[in-house]
Amino acid sequence: KNREEKGARNSLHQYALALDIYVGRGINKQLEWVKAAADSGFTGIGIYPADDHIHIDMRQGQRVYFIGRRGETLATAGSYEELAAKSKRYER
């Protein structure tokens, strides 16, 4: 099923450790959900400015924020503030 969805090999989705939440388009809306996900303890958090969802997961290690598009990571960030600043480059 993951291959059918063009998912990454060894995706955490396959192990019930990740999910995509459809929150609507717009970086500001996605960033609201990112903040809530970080406050809830998720360690992998990504936004998709050209799409309508965020990705959250429970990966091992330090929290990682990212900006993605169609399975590709465009940028990473070490904090919510850095993600918010970098996200402006990808706003439509």
N, C-alpha and C positions, 0 to 999 in steps of 0.2 A: 504494500500500500504506500509506503514512504517513497519508493521509486516512482510510482504512478503520479505522486504529487510533486515530483522533481525535488524531493527532500535530500538533505545532505546524508552521505554515508555515515553510519553510526550516530544518527541524529538522536538527541535526547528525547524527541517525540516518541521514538520506538520503545522507549523504556518507561514511559509515563512520567518523565521528569521535566517535560516542557509542554507548553501549549501556546497557541496564538489566540489572542483576544481581539475580536473585531469591535473597534471603538469609534469608528468614523474617520473621515479624512481630516487632515489638518494637524500640523505639528503641535500646536498648543493643546489640542484635545489629547493627542498621544502622550505629550509630556505630563499631563495631569495623571494619566494612568501609570506612567513610568514612576512617578513619585510615590504613588500608592503601592506599586509592586516592590519598590526598594524598601519602603517602610514595613512591608509584610515579610521581608526576608529573602526575596528571590535574589539569586546571584548572577544570572544572565538576563539582561534586559535590553531589548532592541526595538527601535522604531523603524517604520517604513514610510517616509514622507510621501511617496508617490502612491501609496496604497492606504488601506483602511484598518490596519491592525498593528498590534505590538506583539512581540515575542517575549515570553518570560520562561525561565528555567531554573533548575536547582543544581547547577554544575558545581563541581568541587572547586574549592579555592576562593580567591578574592573576587569580589563583585566586578563584573565587566558590563559596560554599556556599549551599544553599537548602533550604527545607522546602516540599514540594509536596503537592497533593491533586488528583487527577483533572485534570491539565494546568494547574492554577492554582498560581502561586507564592504561598505564604502568608507567607513571611519569607525574608530573606537575611541572610548573615553574612559577615564578613571573615576569620574564623579558625575553626579546629576548636572551640576553647573556646567561642566565641560561639555556634556552631551547637549545641553540646551544651547550653548554658544555655537557648537559645531553644526547643530541642526539647521541654523539659519541659512547656511550655504545651500541646503537642499530644499528649502521651502519653495513651493510653487505659487 
